Amino acid sequence: MGARLRGSPTSRFAVNAGINLLIHAAPVLGRVQPLRRAAVRMAERYLQEMSQIGIESGFRLRAVEQDRYDLGVALVSTIERAIVGDRLSLATRRTVLRTLVRDNLMFHGNWEAKEGFRQRNGVLPPDLMLVSPGKACNLRCVGCYADSGNDREKLAWTVLEQLIGDAHDHFGNRFFVISGGEPLAYHSEGRGILDLAERFPDSFFLMYSNGTLIDDAVAQRMARLGNVTPAISVEGMREHTDQRRGAGVFDRILAAMERLRREKVAFGISLTATKHNSDELLSEEVVDFFFRQQGALYAWIFHYMPIGRSFTLDLLPTPEQRVRLWKRTWEVIREHRIFLADFWNMATVTDGCISAGREGGYLCVDWNGAVTPCVFMPYSPANVNKVFASGGTMEDVWREPFFAGVRSWQKGYGFHDPTKSEKSNWLMACPIRDHHRDLRQILMEHEPDPADDNARQALLDPEYAAGMIAYDDALEDLTGPIWDKQYLGKNGHDGDD
């Protein structure tokens, strides 16, 4: 089924040929409107074909395919605006077209490596790897999921290089996400994150950054490399950003964005929704300011997760706020054609939860080498330092029973099994956040190690468990009717009441 959903060989060949032409025409692409518009139309036709295949095969619900198509169109429009507006350096322009669009979005990395993995394991490998190489950070944000701060906990450069190389070769990955701590604060053996991007020029690196360490030299090097994009963390406008991240941080962020614009580095924003800012996070003021005035190209939306430093349920967006944010996110995507990704509210475009090394998903490695299903599920059955020292690979880690248990839950919730759609609700597809009862059963069965003391305390706190489960039940009451009506086509109210 997966092969059928990659589109016909003719359309794939045509799009690939078109992208290769655009790569060669990158220096003048912004000025050659007929060529650019033809490429956009070809991409949109390809997205339509993919959507139709998914519907006719019965692989996905029609409304799910519509979500996927609309987000794809927003991405195409975002890239076109960046080219027309001359927002990308020549190196970035070529890398976005070649590495991000062609090699990752179309062909999902090295297909030969992925086929080898499938022959050995029966399924395709994850599409990307998320690495938090160091815990160091120059800020002390309220409720930081990583509890960042110190420079002692970090992966050695040789281990980090081996980790990326292993995923590059065994999983066929060409897309890597770097988190932290603050990625630009990471240094080991005289190397830093930009050295990693230079070491793997055929890969694309998305870096979650607080932006305050992006000086002129860093921005200029990013422009030369072309394969790094920082997603700069903000909480909306000045008041909420400085309130959570520290006085004066908002102005330092704007200074970093000015440097990135000047050097034509592709950048976006990373938004964390809490109970205090959720309703204004995607307000017209925020959208206009960051996307039109500051030049951000995309946004990743995280919901506050009650893990990490001083974890509390009090910062969670309420179920009602979460539904309002879901509606607003799709308004911005469809009306403004801006690429947004909300990891909790947009599971329809990813076929559910993407953690634990699921096909098309990812694994996470932290500063101590602990491998976890995702950054927000801090429980680990393996450590890369020990695995590599014993001659093992990330493929061995992928086979760990705990990760297999999470993947089994994902499959039971409808991943690659459309017959489960009557029981699944992909408006709440996260195991730790939306199905806390189920996660605790998986944790009890496989007993992975908590990644830190905060994760251990959360696991042992009965009030925490009760609060998470109560939240899940309230969320189901709100989103269940929406899923039934909008996605399954059943009668009933849409959750607006």
PyMOL commands that set and color helices and strands:
alter all, ss='L'
color gray80, all
select helices_A, chain A and resi 4-6+9-24+26-31+33-56+62-84+90-106+111-121+157-171+183-185+193-199+216-225+238-245+249-263+278-280+284-293+313-315+319-336+347-349+384-389+394-398+401-412+418-422+431-434+436-446+453-460+462-487
alter helices_A, ss='H'
color red, helices_A
select strands_A, chain A and resi 128-131+175-178+204-209+228-234+268-273+298-303+339-342+362-365+370-372+379-380+382-383+449-450
alter strands_A, ss='S'
color yellow, strands_A
deselect
rebuild
show_as cartoon
